[in-house]
Amino acid sequence: MRLIKSVTGSSVVQSIICWIMFIYMRLLAWTGRWQIVGQEVPEYWVEKGKPFIVAFWHGRLLMMFLAWRYPDRIHILISGHRDGRLISRTIGHFGTRTVVGSRRHGGTSAALGIARLLKKGKVVGVTPDGPSGPRMRVKEGIITLALMSGVPIIPLTYACRPRKVFESWDRFNLPLPFCRGVLMWGAPMEMPGDADAGLKECLRLELETKLQEITDLADEMLGNPRTLPDDANVAESLRKTHRAV
């Protein structure tokens, strides 16, 4: 394990891995039949010159560059972990920029950086269940960021068939060449002027529901089984309640 980490930590090896990933993503784009549903939603905001946050599950990150015509206009929030750096260098080949940070690695500075980008009219992409889960469970950070910046959140997802679904925490979806694919935008979530803790929780649950609904719908369109959210946090809450009783 240490040898693998050492090898993949090499800048040269990382460059090779990122180039291979870039070529594979291009191959998927060229050979696949990709349908975009709801593209008029982000187009409207772009034409108005208004910033917004794009929210998509960590396990459905790979093909986001196909979702609209402006890959160079979006900044993706990625973790400072090795995997995050690989993603950053790979999507950089498409002109997409990244903001590095997570709760453990520069989260505050990343949030401030994103807020500045949004005030300049940029678009920011966030995986609200990343970088380590629970799977398909929205964390409060994206809601706080949207409220602080006064911008809407637009859900986005994709589904593909055939595919390889990894047994990772996020059930990462890897499309296979010559696949069929659906990229689906959801309805924008407008943010109120201010919000207390109760309203923040309602907004968090609303975004979680919207993302799950469009992900289920996209999978259903291709005949894929549903990917279930991780209920580890729910189970932990039940255990705590049981111990208290």
C-alpha positions in Angstrom: 0.0 0.0 0.0 2.8 2.4 0.9 4.5 1.6 -2.5 1.3 2.4 -4.4 0.8 5.7 -2.5 4.5 6.5 -3.2 4.2 5.8 -6.9 0.9 7.6 -7.4 2.3 10.5 -5.4 4.9 11.1 -8.1 4.2 14.2 -10.2 5.2 12.3 -13.4 3.0 9.4 -12.6 0.1 11.7 -11.7 0.5 13.5 -15.1 0.3 10.1 -16.9 -2.7 9.0 -14.9 -4.5 12.4 -15.6 -3.7 12.2 -19.3 -5.1 8.6 -19.5 -8.2 9.7 -17.7 -8.6 12.7 -20.0 -8.3 10.5 -23.1 -10.8 8.0 -21.7 -13.3 10.8 -20.9 -12.9 12.0 -24.5 -13.4 8.5 -25.8 -16.7 8.3 -23.8 -17.8 11.6 -25.3 -17.0 10.5 -28.8 -18.4 7.0 -28.7 -21.4 7.5 -26.4 -24.9 8.7 -27.2 -25.4 11.5 -24.7 -28.7 13.3 -24.1 -28.9 16.5 -22.1 -32.2 17.2 -20.3 -33.0 20.7 -19.0 -30.0 22.4 -20.6 -32.1 25.6 -20.9 -32.0 26.0 -17.1 -28.3 26.9 -16.8 -28.3 28.6 -20.2 -30.9 31.1 -18.9 -28.7 32.1 -16.0 -25.5 32.2 -18.1 -27.2 34.5 -20.7 -28.3 36.8 -17.9 -24.8 36.9 -16.6 -25.8 35.7 -13.2 -23.7 33.3 -11.0 -25.0 30.1 -9.5 -23.9 26.9 -7.8 -24.1 23.5 -9.5 -24.7 20.6 -7.1 -24.0 17.0 -8.2 -23.2 13.8 -6.3 -19.6 12.8 -5.9 -20.3 9.4 -7.6 -21.6 11.2 -10.7 -18.7 13.6 -11.1 -16.9 12.2 -14.1 -19.0 13.3 -17.1 -20.0 16.7 -15.8 -17.9 18.4 -18.6 -20.6 17.3 -21.1 -23.5 19.0 -19.2 -23.2 22.4 -20.9 -21.2 24.3 -23.5 -19.1 26.4 -21.1 -16.5 24.1 -19.3 -14.1 27.0 -19.0 -16.7 29.1 -17.0 -17.0 26.8 -14.1 -14.8 26.3 -11.0 -15.1 22.9 -9.2 -14.6 22.6 -5.5 -12.3 19.6 -4.9 -10.5 18.2 -1.8 -6.9 18.8 -1.1 -6.4 15.0 -1.0 -4.4 13.1 -3.6 -7.5 12.0 -5.4 -8.7 15.6 -5.5 -5.5 16.7 -7.1 -5.8 14.0 -9.8 -9.3 15.2 -10.5 -8.2 18.8 -10.7 -5.4 18.1 -13.2 -7.6 15.9 -15.3 -10.5 18.3 -15.7 -8.0 21.1 -16.2 -7.5 19.6 -19.7 -11.1 20.6 -20.5 -10.4 24.2 -19.4 -12.3 23.7 -16.1 -10.7 25.4 -13.1 -10.7 24.1 -9.5 -10.8 25.5 -6.0 -9.0 23.3 -3.5 -10.4 22.8 0.0 -12.5 20.7 2.3 -13.5 20.8 6.0 -10.1 19.4 6.9 -8.0 21.0 4.2 -8.4 24.7 3.8 -12.2 24.7 4.0 -12.5 28.3 5.2 -10.1 29.8 2.6 -11.9 27.7 -0.1 -15.3 29.1 1.0 -14.0 32.6 0.9 -12.5 32.0 -2.6 -15.8 30.6 -3.9 -17.7 33.5 -2.5 -15.4 35.9 -4.3 -15.9 33.9 -7.6 -19.6 34.0 -7.2 -19.6 37.8 -6.6 -17.7 38.1 -9.9 -20.4 36.3 -11.7 -18.7 32.9 -12.0 -20.3 29.4 -11.7 -19.1 27.0 -9.0 -19.6 23.2 -8.9 -19.9 21.4 -5.6 -20.3 17.8 -4.6 -22.5 18.2 -1.5 -21.8 14.7 -0.2 -18.0 14.9 -0.8 -15.2 14.4 -0.3 -16.0 11.3 1.9 -19.7 11.0 2.4 -22.2 9.9 3.6 -23.2 9.0 0.0 -26.0 11.1 -1.5 -26.5 13.0 1.7 -26.2 16.8 1.4 -24.0 18.6 3.9 -24.9 22.0 5.3 -21.9 23.7 3.8 -23.4 24.2 0.3 -26.5 25.8 1.8 -24.4 28.2 3.9 -22.4 29.1 0.8 -25.4 29.8 -1.3 -27.1 31.9 1.4 -23.9 33.8 2.1 -23.5 34.6 -1.7 -27.2 35.1 -2.4 -27.1 32.7 -5.5 -29.3 29.8 -6.5 -28.3 26.2 -6.5 -29.0 24.1 -9.6 -29.0 20.3 -9.2 -27.3 18.2 -11.9 -26.7 14.5 -12.4 -26.0 11.8 -15.0 -26.7 8.2 -15.7 -25.2 5.8 -18.2 -25.5 2.2 -19.5 -23.5 0.1 -19.7 -21.4 1.2 -16.7 -19.1 0.0 -14.0 -20.3 0.9 -10.5 -17.5 0.7 -8.0 -17.9 -0.6 -4.4 -16.5 2.8 -3.1 -18.3 4.9 -0.5 -19.9 7.0 -3.3 -20.7 4.1 -5.7 -18.7 5.8 -8.4 -20.3 5.4 -11.8 -17.8 4.8 -14.6 -19.4 4.8 -18.1 -18.1 2.3 -20.6 -17.3 3.1 -24.3 -20.3 3.2 -26.7 -22.7 3.7 -23.8 -26.0 5.6 -23.7 -26.0 8.5 -21.3 -28.4 11.1 -19.8 -27.3 14.3 -18.2 -30.2 15.9 -16.3 -30.5 19.4 -14.8 -33.0 20.0 -12.1 -35.0 23.2 -11.2 -33.0 26.0 -9.5 -33.4 26.5 -5.8 -33.6 30.2 -5.0 -32.2 31.2 -1.7 -34.0 33.5 0.8 -32.4 36.7 2.1 -31.7 35.1 5.4 -32.3 31.8 7.2 -32.3 30.4 10.7 -31.1 26.9 11.6 -34.5 25.4 10.9 -34.8 26.9 7.4 -31.3 25.9 6.6 -32.2 22.3 7.4 -35.3 22.5 5.2 -33.2 23.8 2.4 -30.7 21.1 2.9 -33.3 18.4 2.7 -35.0 20.0 -0.3 -31.7 19.9 -2.2 -31.1 16.4 -1.2 -34.5 15.3 -2.4 -34.1 17.2 -5.7 -30.8 15.5 -6.4 -32.1 12.1 -5.5 -35.2 12.5 -7.6 -33.3 13.5 -10.8 -30.7 10.8 -10.2 -33.4 8.2 -9.8 -35.2 9.5 -12.9 -32.0 9.5 -15.1 -31.2 5.9 -14.0 -34.8 4.8 -14.6 -34.7 6.2 -18.2 -31.8 3.8 -18.9 -33.1 0.8 -17.0 -30.5 1.1 -14.2 -31.3 0.0 -10.6 -31.6 2.8 -8.1 -28.5 3.8 -6.2 -29.5 4.0 -2.5 -28.3 6.9 -0.3 -26.0 5.9 2.6 -28.1 5.7 5.8 -25.0 5.4 8.1 -25.8 8.7 9.8 -29.4 7.6 10.3 -28.3 4.3 11.8 -25.9 6.1 14.2 -28.7 8.5 15.3 -30.9 5.5 16.1 -28.1 3.8 18.0 -27.7 7.0 20.1 -31.4 7.1 20.8 -31.5 3.5 21.8 -28.5 3.9 24.2 -30.2 7.0 25.7 -33.4 5.0 26.4 
